[in-house]
Amino acid sequence: MLPSEYHRRLPYGERMSPEPLVGHPFFPFEGDVQVVPLAEPVLPEPPRAGEPGGKPCAKCADPDGFVIWRDDQWSLKAFGPTGLPFVAVLEPQEHYRLDNLPAELTATLGPMIQRVAKAIQGIDSVARTHFNRWGDGSEHFHLWFMARPLGMMQLRGAMIAAWDDMLPKIPEDEFAANARQVAAALAEDGGETVGR
């Protein structure tokens, strides 16, 4: 039994039209694009990493893995090299979900977003910093930060993550230099850089 009226009216097994996206300035594909058929809901949903029955929480299992900067409350991880000049994840040091993040920690989230965005925009090839939250892989709250390259207007918007996967990876030394620069910029206002 499908759980709601919303679920009952969806066309499972059918392909949706990509027409609303094709030709949009931010959509990175053209021509004969096919959408995969819509799959039926998986109920109950499988557990995320960090939830009972799921894989262990990666952040809790290896608190300093990929970390380039940290303070008492937050850490910033850099993954790469990537197709974009810089991609990072901001996570609280303690294991919280968004819905149970303590008020005191939540109050620091906005200023942390501003600090991270500003630090990333200090990279000379970067125009803007996009940030997003997807919560389906891990229970541990995390925000993704993605650097949009200067002048690359078609990389604006939600498809920047797809572009990151498709663009040629930046050289390892450039990735390392960008990570050091971002970590050092954050450390100027507190916290410490962490060697990779």
Number of C-alpha atoms within 10 A of each C-alpha: 6 12 9 8 8 8 13 12 9 12 13 14 11 12 13 14 12 13 10 9 14 16 13 12 13 17 19 16 12 11 7 7 12 11 10 11 12 13 12 13 11 8 9 6 7 11 15 18 18 19 14 9 10 13 13 15 18 14 24 14 10 10 13 18 14 19 24 25 27 23 15 11 13 18 25 28 24 26 15 19 19 20 20 25 25 29 26 24 21 23 22 23 19 16 15 15 15 13 7 10 16 11 9 8 12 14 11 12 18 10 11 15 16 11 16 22 20 16 20 30 20 16 19 11 17 19 17 18 20 18 18 13 12 10 14 10 12 20 20 22 22 23 16 18 24 23 25 27 20 15 11 10 12 15 22 17 13 13 13 20 19 13 19 20 12 13 11 12 15 15 13 12 10 13 22 17 12 22 31 19 18 27 26 19 19 25 17 10 9 13 17 17 23 18 12 14
